[in-house]
Amino acid sequence: MPLTETQARNSKPSDRAYKLADGEGLFLFVQPNGSKLWRMPLSTSTFFTHS
């Protein structure tokens, strides 16, 4: 289930950083200081093609 804009905007900081999954590997990382960062882990297969 994708993360909605409302859920992203309403996410509050807590004592520890946490992730809110959006699907397909994308997630919103909420830090204790209140900053919100979109993250997507990348693999080496994204950058290199095998021939």
Backbone as JSON, one array per atom type, in Angstrom:
{
  "sequence": "MPLTETQARNSKPSDRAYKLADGEGLFLFVQPNGSKLWRMPLSTSTFFTHS",
  "N": [[0.85, -1.17, 0.0], [0.74, 2.12, -0.96], [2.36, 4.99, 0.46], [0.6, 7.76, 1.61], [0.3, 11.29, 0.83], [-0.7, 12.71, 2.97], [-0.12, 11.01, 5.15], [2.68, 11.14, 5.08], [3.15, 13.89, 5.56], [2.02, 14.13, 8.11], [3.63, 12.61, 9.74], [5.4, 12.29, 12.7], [8.29, 13.26, 14.64], [10.16, 10.97, 16.69], [11.72, 9.44, 19.59], [13.57, 7.8, 18.41], [14.91, 7.25, 15.11], [12.83, 6.39, 12.32], [11.25, 4.39, 9.71], [8.96, 4.82, 7.02], [7.34, 2.87, 4.85], [6.91, 3.09, 1.31], [6.62, 1.48, -0.82], [7.9, -0.72, -3.39], [10.53, -0.45, -2.56], [11.06, 2.22, -1.94], [11.23, 4.57, 0.71], [10.23, 6.69, 3.47], [12.28, 8.37, 5.59], [12.22, 9.23, 8.86], [13.62, 11.43, 11.06], [14.84, 11.93, 14.48], [15.15, 14.7, 14.92], [13.18, 15.8, 13.42], [13.47, 16.04, 10.68], [12.74, 14.88, 7.37], [13.41, 12.41, 5.05], [13.5, 11.16, 1.79], [14.29, 7.94, 0.78], [15.93, 5.43, -1.16], [17.16, 2.31, -1.47], [19.97, 1.36, -3.4], [21.22, -1.0, -5.72], [24.19, -2.66, -6.93], [23.67, -3.69, -9.39], [22.07, -1.87, -10.6], [23.74, 0.05, -11.61], [25.62, -1.25, -13.22], [25.9, -3.16, -16.15], [25.77, -6.49, -17.18], [27.55, -8.23, -19.56]],
  "CA": [[0.0, 0.0, 0.0], [1.58, 3.31, -1.03], [2.29, 6.01, 1.49], [-0.12, 8.93, 1.11], [0.9, 12.58, 1.16], [-1.16, 13.06, 4.32], [0.66, 10.22, 6.1], [4.04, 11.68, 5.08], [3.14, 15.2, 6.22], [1.63, 13.99, 9.51], [4.58, 11.79, 10.5], [6.01, 13.08, 13.77], [9.54, 12.7, 15.13], [10.11, 10.24, 17.96], [13.03, 9.32, 20.21], [14.44, 7.09, 17.48], [14.56, 7.38, 13.7], [12.02, 5.28, 11.82], [10.96, 4.39, 8.27], [7.59, 4.58, 6.55], [7.5, 2.29, 3.51], [6.01, 3.57, 0.26], [6.49, 0.41, -1.79], [8.96, -0.85, -4.4], [11.82, -0.1, -1.98], [11.12, 3.63, -1.53], [10.7, 4.81, 2.05], [10.43, 7.99, 4.08], [13.07, 8.21, 6.81], [11.89, 10.34, 9.77], [14.67, 11.51, 12.07], [14.39, 12.51, 15.75], [15.12, 16.16, 14.89], [12.01, 16.2, 12.64], [13.7, 16.05, 9.24], [12.17, 13.75, 6.63], [14.22, 12.16, 3.87], [13.1, 10.04, 0.94], [15.43, 7.07, 0.51], [15.71, 4.21, -1.93], [18.43, 1.6, -1.56], [20.39, 1.01, -4.76], [22.12, -2.15, -5.82], [25.21, -2.47, -7.96], [23.11, -4.07, -10.68], [21.47, -0.67, -11.17], [24.78, 0.84, -12.28], [26.44, -2.05, -14.11], [25.22, -4.16, -16.96], [26.63, -7.64, -17.43], [27.46, -8.65, -20.97]],
  "C": [[0.9, 1.24, 0.0], [1.34, 4.27, 0.13], [1.58, 7.23, 0.9], [0.61, 10.21, 1.52], [0.53, 12.99, 2.58], [-0.36, 12.3, 5.38], [2.09, 10.77, 6.21], [4.09, 13.01, 5.83], [2.85, 15.09, 7.72], [2.59, 13.15, 10.34], [5.34, 12.7, 11.47], [7.32, 12.44, 14.21], [9.32, 11.96, 16.45], [11.53, 10.17, 18.52], [14.05, 8.66, 19.29], [13.97, 7.33, 16.05], [13.72, 6.17, 13.27], [11.72, 5.47, 10.34], [9.48, 4.16, 8.04], [7.71, 4.11, 5.1], [6.46, 2.83, 2.55], [5.79, 2.48, -0.79], [7.61, 0.44, -2.81], [10.32, -0.41, -3.88], [11.95, 1.33, -1.5], [10.56, 3.76, -0.11], [11.02, 6.22, 2.52], [11.13, 7.75, 5.41], [12.81, 9.43, 7.68], [12.9, 10.32, 10.91], [14.16, 12.17, 13.34], [14.34, 14.03, 15.75], [13.97, 16.7, 14.03], [12.23, 16.23, 11.14], [13.18, 14.76, 8.61], [12.94, 13.61, 5.32], [13.64, 10.99, 3.1], [14.35, 9.25, 0.61], [15.0, 5.88, -0.33], [17.05, 3.5, -2.04], [18.72, 1.21, -3.01], [21.31, -0.2, -4.71], [23.13, -1.9, -6.92], [24.68, -2.86, -9.33], [22.41, -2.89, -11.37], [22.5, 0.09, -12.02], [25.56, 0.06, -13.34], [25.57, -3.03, -14.91], [26.22, -5.28, -17.24], [26.45, -8.08, -18.87], [27.95, -10.07, -21.13]]
}
